[in-house]
Amino acid sequence: MGLKTYDPSKVIITFGAHSVKGYADGTFVNVEQMSDGVSSEAGADGEVARAMSTDKRMKVTLTLQQTSESNAVLSDAYDRDQISGGSYIMPISITDKRGKSLFASAQAWIVKKPNSEFGKELSTREWEIHTANAIYTVGGN
């Protein structure tokens, strides 16, 4: 067994041409399928049937520091999408350069701007991004 190492600074996130920076402490990105890939049902006699979902949408949640310059870039992308009537769709990618995890979609959009808190301590901004079809590989390090 070899020693494996994960390095959060080697997780590269891009939205459009922008390299996202200013990740929050703790979990800074979460990728999840919006629908189950397979559903199943058991009949009264116990026969089981499966249905394969054609819904390949994904949800990406980015958690950034309040001070991250990427907040302004993402805010601008949301505004442009709203002004254009939904035509400002951007590619997104998330790559672990020290591992084998990969996420990429040519069609991503920001669902809404994050809540903003201001206080004595720094806070975070949580961006919800949805995508159409995506390449999604969960790999190890």
C-alpha positions, 0 to 999 in steps of 0.5 A, spaced: 500 500 500 502 506 497 501 513 501 496 517 498 496 525 499 490 530 498 492 537 497 486 542 496 490 547 493 490 542 487 483 542 486 482 547 480 475 550 479 474 554 472 467 557 470 467 560 463 474 563 463 475 565 470 479 560 475 475 561 481 479 563 487 478 564 495 475 558 497 472 557 504 475 553 509 472 546 510 468 544 504 469 549 498 465 545 493 460 540 493 458 536 486 451 532 486 446 529 481 440 532 481 436 526 480 437 518 482 440 515 476 436 509 477 429 508 480 426 501 482 419 498 484 417 492 486 410 489 484 405 486 488 408 479 487 415 481 488 418 482 481 422 488 481 423 493 475 428 498 474 428 505 470 434 508 468 433 516 468 435 520 462 436 526 467 443 528 467 443 535 470 448 536 476 448 541 482 455 544 484 455 548 490 461 553 491 463 556 498 467 562 497 470 567 502 467 573 503 473 577 500 474 572 494 474 576 488 471 570 484 464 573 488 464 579 483 465 574 477 460 570 479 455 575 480 456 578 474 455 572 470 448 571 474 446 578 472 448 577 464 444 571 464 438 575 467 439 580 462 440 576 456 434 572 458 438 566 459 443 566 454 449 566 458 451 559 459 458 558 461 462 551 461 465 549 468 470 544 470 473 542 477 479 538 477 483 534 482 490 535 479 493 530 485 487 525 484 483 522 478 476 526 480 473 530 474 467 534 473 466 538 467 460 541 463 459 545 457 452 548 460 452 551 467 448 557 470 448 560 476 441 559 479 441 565 484 446 570 488 448 567 495 445 570 501 450 575 504 452 576 511 456 582 514 458 582 521 464 582 526 467 576 523 468 574 516 463 570 513 462 565 506 458 566 500 455 560 497 453 559 490 449 554 487 450 552 480 446 547 475 449 544 469 446 540 463 449 534 461 456 533 465 462 528 465 463 526 472 468 521 475 469 520 482 476 518 483 481 517 488 488 520 490 
